[in-house]
Amino acid sequence: MTDTIISSATKETVIGFERPFVVIGERINPTGRKLLAAEMKVGDYSRVKADALAQIAAGAHILDVNAGIPLADEPRILAEVIQLIQSITDIPLCIDSSIVEALAAGLSVYKGKALVNSVTGEDEQMDRVLPLVKKYGAAVVAISNDETGISQDPDVRFEVAKKIVERASDYGIPACDVIVDPLVMPIGAINSSGIQVMKLVHRLRTELKVNTTCGASNISFGLPNRDGFNAAFLSMAIASGMTSAITNPLHKEVIAATLGADVMMGRDPDCVNWIKRFRDPLAQGAAGRRGSRRRRG
C-alpha cells in the first residue's frame, strides 16, 4: 500500500490506494478567468478567498493554487495567495506553476508539506524542480511527458513516469511522494484516450506502486454535458486505481461520482460519507418528529 501525506500546519490529507478518493480543487487558477486574473494582478484576492471557501464547503480535500498571469510577478502573487489561504483555512495546498522561481517562492512561505504541481520528464526541469521538492520536504506531481512531447503510446508514458520516479529517488524523494499524472487527453479528439488512461493508471499502481492524479476535465473538452461526462470518467478512473484528481468540486455530479465510487470500492464503510453528504435533513427531522409522537403514545 502506498500513502502520500499532504499537510498544512495542522491538518493532513492522505492520498492512497485504500483511502477515499482525494479531490484537489482547481478553481484558484486565473487561466481562462479574465476577471480573476485582473484582480490577482493588482493584489485583490477577495475572489480567491471566496473560491477557496466555496471549494472546501463543496468537498475539496486539497486546493490547487495557481498564479500564472502574463506580465505579472508570479512568484510574489503565488506566495501572497498561499499565505492568505493558510490564514483562513487549514486545508492542505497544491502549489501549481511551470515557473521554478514561483514554486520556490510558494514553498518558502508554505506551512506544512505541500504538493508541488509539477515536474515533467525533461532532464533540465527535473534537475531544477526535484531539489526544491527535497529541500522543502514536499510531494510532487510527475507529468508523463518529456522532451519528445506527449506520446500516444501508454508504454512510452509509463517509461517517462518511471524515469521521474527513479530520478526523484536519486534526490532522496521516495516513490510515495511522487504522484503521477498519466495525462488525460480530450476523448473527442483522441477516441482511445480513455482506454489509454485506464490501462496506464492500473500499471502505475501495480508496477510502480505510485499514486495518481489528473486534470479530470481535460477528458471532456469540446463535448456537451461536460460535468456528466467528467463524472463518468472519474468513476471509471477510480475503479482502475486512480487516487486523486484536480477537478471542480462545485460540480455536484463530480462529487457524487467520487463519493459513490468510494462506496463501491469499499472505501466508505457503511456508506457513512455518502449518507452524511446526501441525507435529506428535512426527512431526517420529520422522522424524528414521527418517532417522538410514537413514544408519547
Disulfide bonds with the S-S distance in Angstrom:
none
